[in-house]
Structure formats: C-alpha cells, structure tokens
Amino acid sequence: MSLTGRDLISLDDYSLEEITCLLDLAEKMAAALAEEEPSTFTPLDRILATCFYEPSTRTRMSFASAMLRLGGSTICMQDVKMSSASKGESLADTMRMMSAYSDVIVIRHAQEGAAAEAAEAASVPVINAGDGTRNHPTQALTDLFALRRRKGTLQGLKVGLCGDLKNGRTVHSLAPVLARLGNEMVCIAPQALALPEEYLEEVERAGGKRPAETEDLAGALAGLDMLYMTRIQQERFPSPEEYEKYKGVYMLDATVMAQAPEGMIVLHPLPRVAEITEQVDADPRAAYFEQAAGGVPVRMALIALLLGLVEEGGGKKKYAF
C-alpha cells in the first residue's frame, strides 16, 4: 500500500486502511509538533501550491502551515482577480503551469468536479480543498482525527449532522466515510436543506442503513456521541431573501447543550455564523477549535504520504516514525 503520487479528490478513492494509516501518521506528526524542541522535521526541497478560487481561512492557512512545518515552502494563488484566470486562462492550463512550479497542488473551486479536472491536467499530486458543494475530503479527515481523539474510536458511534446538509460539502464528504466505518447517523435539517438523495443512497450503500431524518435538533440529541453542526451557507442561496428564511434556524446554546448527553462532543468545520453561541465554547464537550487545530498534523501527514516522504508500514524515507 502506498499513497505516493496519488491525488485526493474524494475519500471514496481511499480505502479504510489507507485512511487509518493517514490518521495514525497524523497522530505522530501531532506528537512531534508538541515536543518543546522538535527535531523530526528537516529542511525539505519541496513546494506546495495553493490555488484558491474561493475564500478560505483554515484550509488554506493550515495547508501552508503544514508544508512549512514539514520544512518545505509554499506558493499561493488566493485572489483570482490577480491571476490569469481573470484573463480567461483555463483551469487545465493553470494546473499545467502550477505543476511546473510545485510538487503538490491544493485547489478550491466553486465548480463541482473542478478538482478532478485539475488532477487530470496536472503532473503532480492534486488535493481537493473543496469543489462546489461536492467534496471536502481533507476536512473530513480532520473531522475523523478530532472524533477519534475525543471518543477513542471511529466505529459504532451515533452521529448527528445538523444544518445546511444540502449545500455543505463537508457533510457530503464525512457522511459516506462514517457509514463505511459502521456508524449510525441522523440528519437534522429543514426539508429544503436536507441531505440530497444521492448522499442518502451513498450512505445506505456504504453502511447498510439509511440515515434517519428530522427537523428537530433538541429531539435528536438523545444517544448522540457527536453533533456535527454546520452553518447555513449564504453563498449557495439564489438570493439574500431566500437565505434569510433559514438563517438562524438552528442555534446551539447553553440551554440546548443542557439537554445533550454528557459524553456528546460538538464539532463544526467553521466558520460559525449564528449556529453556535460563544457561551458553548467553555463547555468541555465543545471540540471545534481543537478540531480546526488538528488540520495541521492531518495535512502534514497527507502531504508527506503523497510526496513519498514516509513509507507506510514503518519503512524510513525522509522522516522516521
């Protein structure tokens, strides 16, 4: 088994063994970063290019941080208006040039399927950092990393997915892999923002059980091991008026948390808007900021594996773990 030279467009392309291997390596990366004087990482003659056609804070910066902490360098295209895309350059041509300038490319794009198109044109590994409402696989890996750290397992859990499940690409990536791992899910959303049928069917195929669906957040809390909150995605609505209909439809506050199981953790891919109040931040079950921080070791592990810096199975290349 090797991830060297592979792309990451969807977690469907990776086996559970490969996902577990990556998460295990992320734990070792996190441990190395926690050392007072980490000596694990040495200067690395590799360059990561981030090509973001949509806004990003955590994903873009955590990828840059990950590459820098590995000892490598980064180049960044974060403002499409300042790139040749504004002149009409095709995505394929941009990827061909980025391949000449870098060793691995991270792309975020508003168009579904853009990451796959980019990978087809590129000659270096391509990582999907979000393509429209379709996929966000590295966020799902970050979610799994946080969940396993808090609960000690990724199997046999009951998970609530809440918010804009229609447009939320983080949910679209996370739900199928949770099903593959043998977890039960309940989808909490207004009917207009429900998880699309194609993902409901994918979850059922992967795990053998269709998720339950409800609009009642408080009524769905019983028995949950994890509540995955998501924001209502304003940028995906056809008009401000349509967005206003659903803005604030779910609000996780201290009153709601008082009804939640003692062992339930709360994750959120961030940014939050109005769906989790700041009073929840002090609750020991709130894990979303440590979840976001875990994106760095997760993305370090992914980059290292795609570039062949670590051999899966204990072999030694650039880094020894």
C-alpha positions as CSV (number, residue, x, y, z in Angstrom):
1,M,0.0,0.0,0.0
2,S,1.3,3.4,-1.0
3,L,-0.2,6.9,-1.4
4,T,2.9,8.2,-3.1
5,G,2.0,10.2,-6.2
6,R,-1.8,9.8,-5.6
7,D,-4.4,12.6,-5.8
8,L,-7.0,13.2,-3.2
9,I,-10.2,14.2,-4.9
10,S,-12.7,12.2,-2.7
11,L,-12.3,9.9,0.2
12,D,-14.2,7.3,-1.8
13,D,-10.9,6.8,-3.6
14,Y,-9.1,5.8,-0.4
15,S,-9.6,2.5,1.4
16,L,-10.4,2.5,5.2
17,E,-6.9,1.0,5.7
18,E,-5.3,4.0,3.9
19,I,-7.4,6.5,5.9
20,T,-6.4,4.8,9.1
21,C,-2.8,4.9,8.1
22,L,-3.0,8.6,7.4
23,L,-4.7,9.3,10.7
24,D,-2.1,7.2,12.6
25,L,0.6,9.2,10.9
26,A,-1.2,12.5,11.8
27,E,-1.0,11.4,15.5
28,K,2.7,11.0,15.2
29,M,3.0,14.4,13.5
30,A,1.0,16.0,16.3
31,A,3.2,14.4,18.9
32,A,6.3,15.6,17.1
33,L,4.9,19.2,17.0
34,A,4.1,19.0,20.7
35,E,7.8,18.5,21.6
36,E,9.5,21.5,23.1
37,E,12.3,21.2,20.6
38,P,11.0,19.2,17.7
39,S,13.9,17.7,15.6
40,T,11.8,15.4,13.5
41,F,11.5,17.7,10.6
42,T,14.4,18.9,8.4
43,P,14.6,21.4,5.5
44,L,12.7,19.9,2.6
45,D,13.2,20.8,-1.0
46,R,9.5,20.6,-1.9
47,I,7.0,23.3,-2.8
48,L,3.2,23.3,-2.2
49,A,1.0,25.5,-4.4
50,T,-2.4,26.6,-3.0
51,C,-4.8,27.6,-5.8
52,F,-8.0,29.0,-4.2
53,Y,-10.7,30.2,-6.4
54,E,-13.0,30.6,-3.4
55,P,-12.4,32.2,0.0
56,S,-10.7,30.2,2.8
57,T,-9.0,30.8,6.1
58,R,-8.5,27.5,7.9
59,T,-8.0,25.2,4.9
60,R,-5.6,27.5,3.1
61,M,-3.5,28.5,6.1
62,S,-3.4,25.1,7.7
63,F,-2.0,23.6,4.4
64,A,0.6,26.4,4.3
65,S,1.4,25.8,7.9
66,A,1.6,22.0,7.3
67,M,4.1,22.4,4.5
68,L,6.2,24.9,6.3
69,R,6.3,22.7,9.4
70,L,7.5,19.8,7.2
71,G,10.4,22.0,6.2
72,G,9.1,22.8,2.7
73,S,7.9,26.0,1.0
74,T,4.6,27.3,-0.3
75,I,3.4,29.5,-3.2
76,C,-0.1,30.8,-3.2
77,M,-2.8,31.9,-5.6
78,Q,-5.6,33.2,-3.4
79,D,-7.1,36.1,-5.4
80,V,-8.5,35.0,-8.7
81,K,-8.7,38.7,-9.8
82,M,-4.9,38.9,-9.6
83,S,-4.3,35.7,-11.6
84,S,-4.5,34.9,-15.3
85,A,-7.9,33.2,-14.6
86,S,-9.3,36.7,-14.7
87,K,-8.0,36.9,-18.3
88,G,-9.7,33.7,-19.3
89,E,-7.0,31.1,-18.7
90,S,-8.4,27.7,-18.5
91,L,-8.2,25.6,-15.3
92,A,-6.3,22.9,-17.2
93,D,-3.6,25.4,-18.3
94,T,-3.3,26.9,-14.8
95,M,-2.7,23.4,-13.4
96,R,-0.1,22.6,-16.1
97,M,1.8,25.7,-15.1
98,M,1.4,25.1,-11.3
99,S,2.8,21.6,-11.9
100,A,6.0,23.2,-13.3
101,Y,6.3,25.4,-10.2
102,S,5.5,23.0,-7.4
103,D,5.5,19.4,-6.2
104,V,1.9,19.2,-4.9
105,I,-1.2,21.4,-5.6
106,V,-4.1,22.2,-3.3
107,I,-7.2,23.5,-5.1
108,R,-10.5,25.0,-4.0
109,H,-13.0,25.9,-6.7
110,A,-16.7,26.8,-6.9
111,Q,-17.4,24.3,-9.7
112,E,-18.3,20.7,-8.8
113,G,-15.8,18.4,-10.5
114,A,-13.1,21.1,-10.8
115,A,-10.7,19.2,-8.6
116,A,-10.9,16.1,-10.8
117,E,-10.4,18.2,-13.9
118,A,-7.4,19.8,-12.3
119,A,-5.9,16.4,-11.4
120,E,-6.4,15.3,-15.0
121,A,-4.3,18.2,-16.2
122,A,-1.6,18.3,-13.5
123,S,1.5,16.2,-13.5
124,V,1.9,16.4,-9.6
125,P,-0.5,15.2,-6.9
126,V,-3.7,17.3,-6.6
127,I,-5.6,17.7,-3.3
128,N,-9.2,18.8,-3.3
129,A,-9.8,21.6,-0.8
130,G,-13.4,21.9,-1.8
131,D,-15.2,21.7,-5.2
132,G,-18.6,23.5,-5.1
133,T,-21.0,21.6,-2.9
134,R,-19.5,18.2,-3.8
135,N,-16.4,17.3,-1.7
136,H,-14.0,18.5,1.0
137,P,-12.0,15.4,1.8
138,T,-9.3,16.9,4.0
139,Q,-11.9,18.5,6.2
140,A,-13.5,15.0,6.6
141,L,-10.0,13.7,7.6
142,T,-9.7,16.5,10.1
143,D,-13.1,15.7,11.5
144,L,-12.2,12.0,11.8
145,F,-9.0,12.9,13.6
146,A,-10.8,15.0,16.1
147,L,-13.6,12.5,16.6
148,R,-11.1,9.6,17.2
149,R,-9.1,11.7,19.6
150,R,-12.1,12.5,21.7
151,K,-14.1,9.2,21.5
152,G,-11.2,6.8,21.2
153,T,-12.8,5.1,18.2
154,L,-14.4,5.7,14.8
155,Q,-16.8,2.8,14.9
156,G,-20.1,2.1,16.5
157,L,-21.0,5.7,17.2
158,K,-24.2,7.7,16.7
159,V,-23.6,11.0,14.9
160,G,-26.0,13.9,14.3
161,L,-25.4,16.0,11.2
162,C,-27.1,19.4,11.6
163,G,-27.6,22.5,9.4
164,D,-27.3,23.1,5.7
165,L,-26.9,19.5,4.6
166,K,-27.9,20.3,1.1
167,N,-25.0,22.6,0.3
168,G,-22.5,21.5,2.9
169,R,-19.6,19.8,1.2
170,T,-18.0,18.9,4.5
171,V,-21.1,16.7,5.3
172,H,-21.1,15.3,1.8
173,S,-17.5,14.0,2.4
174,L,-17.9,13.0,6.0
175,A,-21.2,11.1,5.9
176,P,-20.2,8.3,3.5
177,V,-16.9,7.5,5.3
178,L,-18.7,7.5,8.7
179,A,-21.1,4.9,7.2
180,R,-18.2,2.9,5.8
181,L,-16.8,2.8,9.3
182,G,-20.0,1.4,10.7
183,N,-21.6,4.4,12.4
184,E,-25.3,5.4,12.7
185,M,-26.4,8.8,11.5
186,V,-29.3,11.2,12.0
187,C,-29.7,14.1,9.6
188,I,-31.1,17.3,11.2
189,A,-32.2,19.9,8.7
190,P,-35.2,21.8,7.3
191,Q,-36.7,19.9,4.4
192,A,-35.4,22.5,1.9
193,L,-31.8,21.9,3.2
194,A,-32.0,18.2,3.7
195,L,-29.2,15.9,2.7
196,P,-29.6,15.2,-1.1
197,E,-30.9,11.9,-2.1
198,E,-27.7,10.9,-3.8
199,Y,-25.8,11.1,-0.5
200,L,-28.6,9.4,1.4
201,E,-28.3,6.5,-1.0
202,E,-24.5,6.6,-0.8
203,V,-24.6,6.3,2.9
204,E,-27.0,3.5,2.8
205,R,-24.9,1.6,0.3
206,A,-21.7,2.2,2.4
207,G,-23.2,1.3,5.8
208,G,-26.3,-0.7,5.0
209,K,-28.6,1.7,6.8
210,R,-30.3,4.9,5.6
211,P,-29.8,7.9,8.0
212,A,-32.8,9.0,10.0
213,E,-34.1,12.5,9.1
214,T,-35.6,15.1,11.4
215,E,-36.0,18.9,11.6
216,D,-36.0,18.8,15.5
217,L,-32.5,19.4,16.9
218,A,-33.4,19.0,20.6
219,G,-35.4,15.9,19.9
220,A,-32.4,14.3,18.1
221,L,-29.8,14.7,20.8
222,A,-30.6,11.6,22.8
223,G,-27.9,9.0,22.4
224,L,-25.6,11.1,20.3
225,D,-21.9,10.6,20.6
226,M,-21.1,13.5,18.3
227,L,-23.1,16.5,17.0
228,Y,-21.7,18.0,13.8
229,M,-23.0,21.5,13.4
230,T,-22.7,23.4,10.1
231,R,-23.6,26.9,9.1
232,I,-26.3,27.9,6.7
233,Q,-24.3,28.6,3.5
234,Q,-25.3,32.1,2.4
235,E,-23.2,32.0,-0.7
236,R,-25.1,29.0,-2.1
237,F,-28.5,30.6,-1.9
238,P,-30.0,32.2,-5.1
239,S,-31.0,35.4,-3.2
240,P,-30.5,37.2,0.2
241,E,-34.2,36.8,0.8
242,E,-34.1,33.1,0.4
243,Y,-31.1,32.9,2.8
244,E,-32.9,35.0,5.4
245,K,-35.7,32.3,5.6
246,Y,-33.2,29.8,7.0
247,K,-30.6,32.0,8.8
248,G,-30.5,31.0,12.4
249,V,-32.9,28.0,12.0
250,Y,-30.7,26.1,14.5
251,M,-29.0,27.6,17.5
252,L,-26.8,25.6,19.8
253,D,-26.6,27.4,23.1
254,A,-26.3,26.5,26.8
255,T,-30.0,25.6,27.0
256,V,-29.8,23.1,24.2
257,M,-26.5,21.7,25.5
258,A,-28.1,21.1,28.9
259,Q,-30.3,18.6,27.1
260,A,-27.4,16.9,25.3
261,P,-25.7,13.7,26.6
262,E,-22.8,14.2,28.9
263,G,-20.5,12.3,26.6
264,M,-21.5,14.0,23.3
265,I,-18.9,16.2,21.6
266,V,-19.6,19.1,19.3
267,L,-17.7,19.5,16.1
268,H,-18.0,22.3,13.5
269,P,-16.0,22.7,10.3
270,L,-16.0,26.5,10.9
271,P,-16.5,29.4,10.3
272,R,-19.5,29.6,12.5
273,V,-22.0,32.4,11.9
274,A,-25.0,32.1,14.3
275,E,-25.4,28.4,14.9
276,I,-23.2,28.0,18.0
277,T,-23.2,30.7,20.6
278,E,-20.0,31.7,22.3
279,Q,-21.3,30.5,25.7
280,V,-20.9,26.9,24.3
281,D,-17.2,27.5,23.9
282,A,-16.5,26.9,27.6
283,D,-18.4,23.6,27.6
284,P,-15.9,20.7,27.8
285,R,-17.9,19.0,25.1
286,A,-17.1,21.7,22.6
287,A,-14.2,20.4,20.4
288,Y,-14.4,22.6,17.3
289,F,-11.3,24.7,17.9
290,E,-9.1,21.7,18.7
291,Q,-10.7,20.1,15.6
292,A,-9.5,23.0,13.5
293,A,-6.0,22.9,15.0
294,G,-5.8,19.3,14.1
295,G,-6.0,20.2,10.5
296,V,-2.3,20.9,10.5
297,P,-0.9,17.5,11.5
298,V,-3.6,15.8,9.3
299,R,-2.5,17.8,6.3
300,M,1.2,17.3,7.2
301,A,0.6,13.5,7.1
302,L,-1.3,13.7,3.8
303,I,1.4,15.8,2.1
304,A,4.2,13.6,3.5
305,L,2.4,10.5,2.2
306,L,1.6,11.9,-1.3
307,L,5.2,13.1,-1.7
308,G,6.6,9.7,-0.6
309,L,8.4,11.2,2.4
310,V,7.3,8.4,4.7
311,E,6.8,4.8,3.8
312,E,3.6,3.3,5.2
313,G,4.3,0.2,7.2
314,G,7.3,1.5,9.2
315,G,9.9,2.0,6.4
316,K,12.1,5.0,6.6
317,K,12.4,7.7,3.9
318,K,12.7,11.4,4.8
319,Y,11.0,11.0,8.2
320,A,11.2,8.1,10.6
321,F,8.0,7.3,12.6
